[in-house]
Amino acid sequence: MNIRQKLEIIQKILGLTQTKIAGKFGVSFATFNSWWTEKSKPRPKMQAAIDELFLEVTGQKIIPIDQLTAKKQILRQKSEKYGNILEEILDNPDIRDQFILKLTYHSNSIEGSTLTEPDTAAILFDNVALPDKSLTEQLEAKNHQTALDYLFNHIAKKEKIDAVLALKLHGILMNGIRPDAGVYRNHAVRITGVNLPTKPLKKTRI
């Protein structure tokens, strides 16, 4: 796979403009565009940076065990300062609503939703139907809220976090949007230039 193909995949997954991606590498748009059009090749140091980002966005980056252990230790130390974060969220409706709003808005925005944050708030908390926005986008917002509520309750009851939960959450998130909501996919996922097969599991609906 050449540099252009890797850059295309990076852009598709991140959903960023060429200018934004150029900024990630600390180069000008003109320099980045010359790589994109294959008029020039990145220097070895930049090639390494492109390879690293490519592995990261495609989920292939392997973190050394010592770094992973260190990161876990830092997170554990930080979490001890704040006690039970979930209880803090559940016991404070304002914090809970803000958490759900921010997470729902930004998650859907990354996926291309045109809903603004005020639009999302109106749908989530006032049950408003927006005539100038697609039904799918509004369903995505409400489903996201429902999935988060379900996840909070699941964790609060100290239930297992496993594949069954993942399928249940997928079913909630995609309810009314996709016919395969809550079902394992058993086909290959193709991104331009690569083939990432999913695990061939038996279809299961929760």
N, C-alpha and C positions, 0 to 999 in steps of 0.2 A: 504494500500500500504506500502510495507516494504522499508527499506533504499536502498537496491540494486535496486529496481525498480525506486525509485526517482533519484538515481545517473545515471541510464541508460538514463532516460528522459533528465536530465540536460546535459549529454554528447551529446545526439543526437541533442538537440536544439542548444547548444552552438558550437558544432562541434570541441571541444577541446580534446586533449589527456588526459589520466588519470593523467599524470604528471602535466599538466597545471591546471587541476581541483584541484588536491591536493594542488597546490600552492595557489589557491584561499582560501582554508581552513587553510593554514599555517601549513600543515602536510607533512610528507615525502611520497614518492610514495609507500613505503612498508606499511605504515599505511593505506593509502587510498585503496591500493589493498586488504588489509585484510578485509576492509569493503565491497569491491566489491565482493570478493569471500565468504563473510559471515563467515569468520573465526573469526572475532571479531566484536563487536558493538561499534559505536562511543559513547563517553561519552555524557551526557545530553547536555552540552554546544555545542558540535559539532553537535549533532542531531538537535538542534535548528537552527544552522547555515545552515545545509543542508535543513531543512524545509523552511527557509527564502529564500534561493536561488532557491529552487524548485518553490515556489509561485511566485517569481519574474520572472523566465524564462517562466513559463506557463501563465503569465498574471493574476495571482490570488491575487497578493499582493495588499493589501489595504493601501494606505497612509493616516494617520490621517489628518483630515481637517486642523488642525492648522499647521502641517508640510507642507501640500500642499500650504496653503496660504502664509507661510513664503518663500517657494521656488519661488512662483510666484512673490512675492515682490522683491526678490533678482534679478530675471531675468528681471523684469521691470526696476529696477534701472540700471542694466548693459546696457540694450538696449537703455536707454536714453542717455548714454554717446556716443553712436555711431550713433545716428540718424537713418535714414532709410537704413538698411542693404541691402535691395533688390535694392534700387537705386544705392548704392555703387557698387554692383555686376554688375548690368546692364550697368552702365556708364563706367565701366573699363573692356574692353575685356580680358585683361590678367588675372584679378582676376576671371572673369566669367569662362574662360576656365579652369583655375586651379581648381576652385570649382567643375565644372562639371567632370573634370578628376578624382580628388581625390574621389568624392562621387561615381562615376560610378565604378572606380577600386575597392575600398574597399567594396562597397555593393555587387558586383558580386563575389569578392574574398571570402567573408564570406559565400556565397551560394555555393562555391566549384569551381568557375571558375579558369581555369589554365592560363588565360591571365595575363601577367605581366603588370606593369604600362606603360612601353614603348609600349607594344603591344596595350594596350587600347588607348593610345595617337595616335598611327598610324591609328587605326580604326576610332576614333572620328574626328580627324582633317585633316588626309591625305586621308581618304576614302580608305585605303589599305585593301585588302583581304589577309588574312594570310593562306597559303595553309596547314600549319602544325597545325592549330587550327580548332576546330569544328565550323560549321556554326552557331549552336545554341549560342555558347559563343559570337560570333561576332555580332549576331543579338541582344543579350541581351545588349551588350555595346551600339550599335547604338540606340536601343529602349530607353535605359536609358537616353541618351543624348536628344532624341526627347521629352521624357516625362518631363524632367527638363525644357527644353525650353518652352514647353506648360504651365507648372506650373508657371514659371516666368511671362509669359505674362498674365496668368489668374489673378495672384495676383496683377500685375502692374495695371490692369484694374479694380481692386477692385471688382472682381466677387465673388460670394458666394463660400465658401468652404463647400461642402456638399457631399452626396452620389453620386450625378451625376458626380461630379468631380472625386471622387474615382474610379468610374467605367470607366470613360474616361481614366484616368491614367493607370488603369489596362489593358485596351484595347491597349493602346500604348505600354506598357511594354511587353505584351505577344503577340504582333502582329507577326504572322508567327511562333510562338513557341508553343502556346497552342490553341486548338480549342474553349476553353471557354473564350477567351480574352474578357474582358469587360462585363462579365456575372456573375450574382450572383451564388454562389454555394448553393445548397439546400440539401446537404447531410452532414452526420456527419464526422468530421475529427478525425481520430484515431491515437493517439500516444501511443506507447507501455504502457499498464497499465492504460490508461485513455481514456475517451470518451468526446470530446469537440464538441458538436453539433453547427453548424452555424445556424443563424437565418433563419427560413424557409420563405424566401422571394421569390416572383415571379421572374422568370428569366427576366432580362431586358438587352437589348443591346444598347449601345450608338453609 
